[in-house]
Amino acid sequence: MAKKPRLMTDAALALVARRFAALAEPMRLRLLHALFDGEKSVGQLVDLSGGTQANVSRHLQTLMDAGVLTRRKVGLQVFYGIGDKSIFTLCELVCGSLEQKHAQHAKSLAR
């Protein structure tokens, strides 16, 4: 049985919407996926994501503004990491749900 949702103010709902909006972009999800095993430099994230430096930096800033990432500067390099560990739980819930739905669909097609 699902828990009853907590009552939230309009300001709190706006913050939640902002977090989901930050996650609603494939490149940002690609960047988060690249960071799941630990922090990376911007250059590494550019290589892993296939994006341009400017595009990756813009998406990283959006995720920073939403409170999802941390940033650490060492000399001229900037490293990003997952700052809100609840993102792991959220991704597991969504991915697990999608896997289950697609497995059920595939099973029904095989009959």
C-alpha positions in Angstrom: 0.0 0.0 0.0 1.4 3.4 -1.0 2.1 6.0 1.6 -0.1 9.0 1.7 1.7 11.9 0.1 2.8 14.6 2.5 1.2 18.0 2.4 3.4 20.5 0.6 3.3 24.2 0.2 3.3 25.8 -3.2 7.0 26.8 -2.7 7.9 23.2 -1.8 6.0 21.9 -4.9 7.9 24.4 -7.1 11.2 23.1 -5.7 10.2 19.5 -6.5 9.1 20.5 -10.0 12.4 22.2 -10.5 14.3 19.0 -9.5 12.2 16.9 -11.9 12.7 19.4 -14.7 16.4 19.3 -14.3 16.2 15.5 -14.7 13.9 15.6 -17.7 16.7 15.9 -20.3 18.6 12.9 -21.9 22.0 14.6 -21.8 21.6 15.3 -18.1 20.7 11.7 -17.4 23.7 10.6 -19.4 25.9 12.9 -17.3 24.4 11.5 -14.0 24.9 8.0 -15.3 28.6 8.7 -15.9 28.9 10.1 -12.4 27.3 7.1 -10.6 30.7 5.4 -10.1 32.4 8.6 -8.8 33.4 12.1 -9.6 34.7 13.1 -13.0 36.4 16.1 -14.6 34.5 18.1 -17.1 36.8 16.8 -19.8 36.0 13.2 -18.8 32.3 14.0 -18.9 32.6 15.5 -22.4 34.4 12.3 -23.6 31.9 10.0 -21.9 28.8 11.9 -23.0 29.8 12.7 -26.5 28.7 16.3 -26.0 30.6 19.5 -26.6 32.4 21.3 -23.7 29.9 24.2 -23.8 26.8 21.9 -23.9 28.1 19.6 -21.1 29.0 22.6 -18.9 25.5 24.1 -19.4 23.9 20.9 -18.4 26.2 20.4 -15.4 25.3 23.9 -14.2 21.6 23.1 -14.5 22.1 20.0 -12.3 24.2 22.1 -9.9 21.4 24.7 -9.6 18.9 21.9 -8.9 21.1 20.7 -6.0 21.9 17.3 -7.6 25.7 17.7 -8.1 28.7 18.9 -6.2 31.6 20.7 -7.8 35.3 20.7 -6.7 38.0 22.7 -8.4 41.7 21.6 -8.4 43.9 24.0 -10.2 42.4 24.6 -13.6 40.3 21.4 -13.5 36.7 21.2 -12.2 35.4 17.9 -10.9 31.7 17.0 -10.5 30.1 14.4 -8.4 26.7 13.3 -7.2 25.7 15.6 -4.3 22.3 14.2 -3.5 22.6 10.5 -3.0 18.8 10.1 -3.2 19.2 10.4 -7.0 20.5 6.7 -6.9 17.2 5.6 -5.3 15.1 7.6 -7.7 17.0 6.3 -10.7 16.7 2.7 -9.4 12.9 3.1 -8.9 12.3 4.6 -12.4 14.6 2.2 -14.2 13.3 -0.8 -12.3 9.8 0.1 -13.1 10.5 0.5 -16.8 12.4 -2.8 -16.9 9.4 -4.6 -15.3 6.9 -2.9 -17.6 8.9 -3.8 -20.7 9.5 -7.4 -19.5 5.8 -7.9 -19.0 5.1 -6.4 -22.5 7.7 -8.6 -24.1 6.2 -11.7 -22.3 2.7 -10.9 -23.5 4.0 -10.6 -27.1 5.7 -14.0 -26.9 2.4 -15.8 -26.3 
